[in-house]
Amino acid sequence: MLPNITVFGLNIDTYKMFFYIALLTVPVMLFVLRKRFEFSVKQTAFYSAFTLVFGYISAMMTSWLKHIMLSYASGGVYTDAEKLRNYGIPMFLPIFLLVYCLLRKDDFRKLSDYIAPCVYSVMTFVKIGCVFCGCCYGEPDEHGIWNESLGYRTFPVQLYDAITSMIIVVICLYLVRRFRDVRSGYIYPIGGILFAITKGFWENFRVHESEYERSFLGTGWTLWQYWLLVLFLGCAIWLFILMKKDGVGPFKTPAKAKVPVNAKVATNAKTAASTKAATNAKAAASTRSKAKSKSKGKKRKNGRKQKN
């Protein structure tokens, strides 16, 4: 494709360009959604910085763990020079968010819904960068896209990966609107499950240069498919806990809470007492008003007699 483009005489790395665009989508999307989640501009700026900083740390952690896992699988032969790997962002970021919410006593369910669309938006634009620079390519395919670095056509797995990630972003935005006044906390795990399934599927069409990464521990699964399996299980457990706590599925209308019999009796008694007190107060006021009117009438009558 186009690993580099020239704009106004400047040679620009397309992957880096889309990487920065991906980062830019975080504050933009959070700012667009802030009113729906009732956050101020200051809060939006903080959560944007939080997502970017800990998303970056998550990518670094992923790269470190990848190096450790492949070094173990290869008996110390494999080395990895990459500093960032975005596969771990959807996995580690909610953990950092949960720790923050526990320390600050903030609403984890609300915040996880808030950042979910922008997390998968980052994954989308990073993968578009892969399409242009030619990395993360698929098998040789005469009907595929031209890969400049390889010198032949490959199956456009990066493009299909980016499209499915964008579909997940759209689904998350739809759920933000649907779940707004009904429930919270479901959007991130639903997006994580969809992301794990779709990306795990596209991994089957991707070429991995390292045999240890292509078939981790000789199992036939790529290293990243194991990562995505962990993400899938984690989000599934997360979703199950929410459903167990709420007592209803994410797409069902919550049932009205049943009022205990004792509570009903107490409520009825309280209502009756309140009604009786109001009636007595009204009767007393009426009696005072009549007495006052009668007193005024007597005074007028006595005044007329004195004049006569």
C-alpha positions in Angstrom: 0.0 0.0 0.0 1.4 3.4 1.0 3.9 3.1 3.9 4.9 6.7 3.4 3.1 9.7 1.8 4.4 13.1 0.8 2.4 16.2 1.9 3.7 19.7 1.1 7.2 18.2 0.7 7.1 16.3 4.0 7.6 12.5 4.0 5.0 11.1 6.5 4.9 7.6 7.9 1.3 6.5 7.4 1.3 4.1 10.3 2.4 6.9 12.7 -0.2 9.2 11.1 -3.0 6.8 11.8 -1.6 6.0 15.3 -1.9 9.7 16.2 -5.3 9.9 14.6 -6.3 6.9 16.8 -5.1 8.8 19.9 -7.0 11.9 18.9 -10.3 10.0 18.7 -10.1 9.5 22.5 -10.7 13.1 23.6 -12.9 13.8 20.6 -15.3 10.9 21.3 -15.3 11.5 25.1 -16.1 15.1 24.6 -19.0 14.2 22.2 -20.4 11.8 24.8 -19.8 13.9 27.9 -23.3 15.4 28.1 -24.9 12.1 27.8 -22.9 10.8 30.8 -23.2 14.2 32.6 -19.5 15.0 32.8 -18.0 18.5 32.9 -15.3 19.6 30.5 -12.7 19.3 33.3 -13.8 15.7 34.0 -13.7 14.9 30.3 -10.2 16.2 30.0 -9.1 14.1 33.0 -10.7 10.9 31.7 -9.2 11.5 28.3 -5.7 11.8 29.8 -6.4 8.7 32.0 -7.4 6.6 29.0 -4.4 7.7 26.9 -1.8 7.2 29.7 -3.0 3.9 30.9 -3.8 2.7 27.4 -0.2 3.4 26.6 1.0 1.5 29.7 -1.3 -1.4 28.8 0.3 -1.6 25.3 3.8 -1.6 26.9 2.7 -4.3 29.4 1.5 -6.4 26.5 4.8 -6.1 24.7 6.7 -7.1 27.9 4.4 -10.1 28.5 4.7 -11.1 24.8 8.5 -11.1 25.1 8.4 -13.2 28.3 5.9 -15.7 26.9 7.7 -16.2 23.6 11.1 -16.3 25.3 9.8 -19.1 27.5 8.2 -21.0 24.5 11.4 -20.7 22.5 13.8 -21.6 25.3 15.3 -18.1 25.4 15.9 -17.9 21.6 13.1 -15.5 20.7 13.7 -11.7 21.2 11.2 -9.0 20.5 12.2 -5.4 19.8 8.7 -3.9 19.7 7.8 -1.6 22.5 4.1 -1.4 22.0 1.4 -4.0 21.3 -2.2 -2.8 21.3 -3.8 -6.3 21.8 -3.6 -5.8 25.6 -5.4 -2.4 25.7 -8.9 -3.8 26.0 -7.7 -6.3 28.6 -5.6 -4.1 30.9 -7.3 -0.7 30.7 -10.5 -1.7 32.6 -8.3 -3.2 35.4 -6.6 0.2 35.8 -10.0 1.9 35.7 -11.4 -0.5 38.4 -8.4 0.2 40.7 -9.0 4.0 40.2 -12.7 3.7 41.0 -12.0 1.7 44.1 -9.5 4.2 45.4 -11.6 7.2 44.5 -15.0 5.6 45.1 -16.1 6.5 41.6 -18.8 4.8 39.5 -16.9 2.0 37.6 -20.0 0.9 35.6 -20.6 4.4 34.3 -17.0 5.1 33.4 -16.5 1.8 31.7 -19.5 2.6 29.5 -18.0 6.0 28.8 -14.6 4.9 27.6 -15.7 1.7 25.7 -16.4 3.3 22.3 -13.1 5.2 22.2 -11.0 2.1 23.2 -12.3 0.1 20.2 -12.0 3.3 18.0 -8.3 3.3 18.8 -8.0 -0.4 17.8 -9.8 0.5 14.5 -7.5 3.3 13.4 -4.3 1.5 14.4 -5.3 -1.4 12.2 -6.0 1.0 9.3 -2.4 2.2 9.8 -1.4 -1.5 9.4 -3.3 -1.6 6.0 -1.2 1.3 4.7 2.2 0.4 6.1 1.8 -3.3 5.2 2.4 -4.9 8.6 0.2 -7.6 10.1 -0.4 -8.9 6.6 -2.3 -12.0 5.4 -1.4 -14.9 3.3 -0.3 -14.3 -0.4 -3.4 -13.7 -2.5 -3.4 -12.7 -6.2 -6.7 -10.9 -5.6 -5.5 -9.2 -2.5 -3.9 -5.8 -1.9 -0.4 -4.9 -3.0 2.2 -5.0 -0.1 5.0 -2.6 -0.9 7.4 -4.1 1.6 6.9 -7.7 0.4 6.6 -7.0 -3.3 3.4 -9.1 -3.8 -0.3 -9.1 -3.1 -1.6 -10.4 0.3 -5.0 -11.2 1.7 -6.3 -7.9 3.3 -6.8 -9.2 6.8 -5.9 -5.9 8.3 -8.7 -4.2 6.4 -11.4 -6.7 7.4 -10.1 -6.5 11.0 -10.4 -2.7 10.9 -14.0 -2.9 9.5 -15.2 -5.3 12.2 -13.6 -3.1 14.9 -15.4 -0.1 13.5 -18.7 -2.1 13.6 -18.0 -2.7 17.3 -17.6 1.0 17.8 -20.9 1.6 16.2 -22.6 -1.1 18.4 -21.1 0.5 21.5 -22.4 4.0 20.5 -25.8 2.4 19.9 -25.8 0.8 23.3 -24.8 4.1 24.9 -28.0 5.5 23.6 -30.1 2.4 24.4 -28.8 1.7 27.9 -28.6 5.4 29.1 -31.7 5.4 31.4 -32.0 1.7 31.9 -28.7 0.2 33.1 -25.0 0.8 33.0 -21.8 -1.2 32.9 -22.7 -3.6 30.1 -21.2 -1.8 27.1 -17.5 -2.5 27.7 -17.8 -6.3 28.3 -20.2 -6.7 25.3 -17.7 -4.8 23.1 -14.8 -6.9 24.6 -16.6 -10.2 23.7 -17.3 -9.1 20.2 -13.7 -7.8 19.8 -12.3 -11.1 21.0 -14.4 -13.2 18.7 -13.8 -11.1 15.5 -10.1 -10.5 16.1 -9.6 -14.1 17.0 -11.2 -15.2 13.8 -9.0 -12.8 11.6 -5.9 -14.2 13.4 -6.4 -17.4 11.4 -5.7 -15.4 8.2 -2.7 -13.5 9.4 1.0 -14.4 8.8 3.3 -14.5 11.8 7.0 -14.6 11.0 7.9 -16.3 14.3 6.9 -20.0 14.5 6.6 -19.6 18.3 4.1 -16.8 17.8 2.3 -18.6 15.0 1.7 -21.8 17.0 2.3 -21.0 20.7 3.7 -24.0 22.5 2.9 -26.0 19.4 -0.8 -25.9 20.0 -1.8 -24.5 16.6 -3.2 -21.4 18.2 -1.4 -18.1 17.8 -0.1 -16.3 20.9 -2.7 -13.5 20.3 -5.6 -16.0 20.1 -4.7 -17.0 23.7 -4.8 -13.4 24.7 -8.1 -12.9 23.0 -9.4 -16.0 24.8 -8.5 -14.5 28.1 -10.2 -11.3 27.1 -13.4 -13.2 26.0 -13.5 -15.2 29.3 -12.9 -12.1 31.4 -15.6 -10.1 29.7 -18.0 -13.0 29.8 -17.5 -13.3 33.6 -17.9 -9.6 33.9 -21.2 -9.7 32.0 -22.4 -12.7 34.1 -21.6 -10.8 37.4 -23.6 -7.8 36.2 -26.6 -9.9 35.1 -26.5 -11.8 38.4 -26.4 -8.6 40.4 -29.2 -6.8 38.4 -31.3 -10.0 38.1 -31.9 -9.4 34.4 -30.2 -9.7 31.0 -28.7 -6.7 29.3 -31.4 -6.4 26.7 -34.4 -7.0 28.9 -36.4 -4.4 30.7 -35.8 -4.6 34.4 -38.8 -5.9 36.4 -40.4 -3.6 39.0 -39.1 -4.3 42.5 -41.5 -6.2 44.6 -42.5 -4.5 47.8 -42.6 -6.7 50.9 -45.9 -7.2 52.6 -44.7 -5.6 55.9 -43.5 -2.7 53.9 -46.9 -2.4 52.2 -48.7 -2.5 55.5 -46.4 0.1 57.0 -46.8 2.3 53.9 -50.6 2.0 54.0 -50.7 2.8 57.8 -48.5 5.8 57.3 -50.7 7.0 54.4 -53.9 6.5 56.5 -52.4 8.4 59.4 -51.2 11.2 57.2 -54.7 11.4 55.6 -56.4 11.4 59.0 -54.1 14.1 60.3 -54.8 16.3 57.3 -58.5 15.8 57.6 -58.5 16.7 61.3 -56.3 19.7 60.6 -58.8 20.8 57.9 -61.8 20.3 60.2 -60.1 22.2 63.0 -59.3 25.1 60.6 -62.9 25.1 59.4 -64.2 25.2 63.0 -61.9 28.1 63.9 -63.0 29.9 60.8 -66.7 29.4 61.7 -66.1 30.5 65.3 -64.3 33.6 64.2 -67.1 34.5 61.7 -69.7 33.9 64.5 -67.7 36.1 66.9 -67.6 38.9 64.3 -71.3 38.6 63.7 -72.1 39.0 67.5 -69.8 42.1 67.7 -71.7 43.7 64.8 -75.1 42.9 66.4 -74.0 44.4 69.7 -72.7 47.5 68.0 -76.1 48.1 66.3 -77.9 47.7 69.7 -75.7 50.2 71.4 -76.4 52.8 68.6 -80.2 52.2 69.0 
